[in-house]
Amino acid sequence: MPRSTPPIRTAGEGQNLPDDAPIHIGVAGDPGDFGGYRDFVIVEAHQVENWRPATSTAPERTETADALTLFAD
């Protein structure tokens, strides 16, 4: 039986995928332990927002970062 080998992409390349593309994440038990990883699927993603308190020169504000928080199941 042939085995499917999906392409491996960086996070930057993943931004160009269709919205309904299935994305699987392998989470290693220890750093570099790619032989014993658990398989997860991304179920939601939110853009990271950083809250900055008010200072004497700037008001309280929220800044949107160029990062995502990924939720997997």
C-alpha positions as CSV (number, residue, x, y, z in Angstrom):
1,M,0.0,0.0,0.0
2,P,1.5,3.4,-1.0
3,R,2.0,5.8,1.8
4,S,1.1,9.5,1.4
5,T,3.8,12.0,2.2
6,P,2.3,15.5,2.4
7,P,4.6,18.4,1.9
8,I,6.1,20.1,5.0
9,R,5.6,23.8,5.1
10,T,6.9,26.7,7.2
11,A,4.4,28.9,9.1
12,G,4.9,31.6,6.5
13,E,4.1,29.2,3.6
14,G,1.0,28.1,5.5
15,Q,-0.5,31.6,5.2
16,N,-1.0,31.0,1.5
17,L,-3.1,27.8,2.0
18,P,-6.8,27.8,1.3
19,D,-9.0,28.5,4.3
20,D,-10.4,24.9,4.3
21,A,-7.0,23.2,3.9
22,P,-6.5,20.5,6.6
23,I,-3.4,21.3,8.8
24,H,-1.9,18.7,11.1
25,I,0.6,19.5,13.8
26,G,3.1,17.0,15.3
27,V,3.9,17.9,18.9
28,A,7.1,16.3,20.2
29,G,7.2,15.0,23.8
30,D,10.7,16.4,24.2
31,P,12.7,18.9,22.1
32,G,13.9,17.2,18.9
33,D,11.9,14.0,19.6
34,F,10.3,13.8,16.2
35,G,10.0,10.0,16.3
36,G,7.5,10.1,19.2
37,Y,5.2,13.0,18.4
38,R,1.5,13.1,18.9
39,D,-0.7,14.3,16.0
40,F,-3.0,17.3,16.4
41,V,-5.3,19.2,14.0
42,I,-5.6,23.0,14.1
43,V,-9.2,23.9,15.0
44,E,-8.9,27.6,15.4
45,A,-6.4,30.5,15.1
46,H,-6.4,34.0,16.6
47,Q,-4.1,36.9,15.9
48,V,-2.1,37.8,18.9
49,E,-3.0,41.1,20.6
50,N,-0.6,42.8,23.0
51,W,-2.1,45.1,25.7
52,R,0.1,48.0,26.6
53,P,-0.7,50.0,29.8
54,A,-1.0,53.8,29.8
55,T,2.2,55.7,30.5
56,S,2.9,59.4,31.0
57,T,3.4,59.8,27.3
58,A,1.0,57.3,25.7
59,P,-2.5,56.1,26.4
60,E,-3.5,52.5,27.1
61,R,-3.6,50.6,23.8
62,T,-3.8,47.2,22.2
63,E,-1.4,46.3,19.4
64,T,-2.0,43.5,16.9
65,A,1.2,41.4,16.4
66,D,2.3,39.6,13.3
67,A,1.7,36.3,15.1
68,L,-1.0,33.7,15.6
69,T,-2.1,31.7,18.6
70,L,-3.0,28.2,17.3
71,F,-5.6,26.0,19.0
72,A,-5.3,22.3,18.3
73,D,-7.2,19.2,19.3
